Amino acid sequence: MKVEIFIPCFVDQLFPQTAFNVVRILERAGCEVLYNVNQVCCGQPAFNAGFHKESRAVAEKFLEAFSGEHLVVTVGGSCTGFVRNYYRQLFTGTALSEDVSIKAPHFYEFTEFLVEKLKILNTGSTFKGKAVYHDACGALRECGIKSAPRKLLHNIEGLQLIETEDCERCCGFGGTFSAKYEAISVAMGEQKVHNAIAAGADYIISTDLSCLMHLDGYIQKHKLPIVTRHIADIIVS
């Protein structure tokens, strides 16, 4: 299967190794991965800040980068959810509305693609440790992704997955929320981290690096004995 891949802005700039790991896993699964070097931001930051006109201008350029012939795998649920759920609203009544109706449904978050499209449950991976899984808001609430990452994690040899009561609770990042409401954002991240430690976890795993970046900032500042990992970085081990 040929698939196109979209690498979100901050993944490209801050976590490129995770993007390479996603490509490696897809190729291991038999996919031919296509990457358009001209791809740009999906426009979500501007949209969430209320700048819909500016967001549409970026999104127009974004759409140009994808052919519409293949499924698109993304590294994270936030951008996936934005393209799927808000592009129709963004382009209603424009010349690109038909293009959106064709391309938007083709976007899949990485774990969702492995489980739902390729029907892969066991990647043959080995990773030692205890971990909690954080349901990122973008993946869970925008894309309905709940079981796919857990199915993959449960089949990783040596990994003990611990379920926590707050697994679906927001980590506090929320993009501009963390900048506008710093104290609340930090408190939410603090609770998430300490609950994971109390559960006996060595790792916090998620599909979305934005959440993990936020949590890791708190962990590093307070020198806490727990590590954040994107699920692709666990699977590729």
Secondary structure, DSSP 4 states (H G I P E B T S, - for coil): -EEEEE--HHHHHH-HHHHHHHHHHHHHTT-EEE--TT----SHHHHHTT-HHHHHHHHHHHHHT--SSSEEEESSHHHHHHHHHHHHHHTTTSTTHHHHHHHGGGEEEHHHIIIIIS-------EEEEEEEE---HIIIIIH--SHHHHHHHHTSEEEEEE--TTTTS--S-TTTHHHHTHHHHHHHHHHHHHHHHHTT-SEEEES-HHHHHHHHHHHHHHT-S-EEEEHHHHHT-
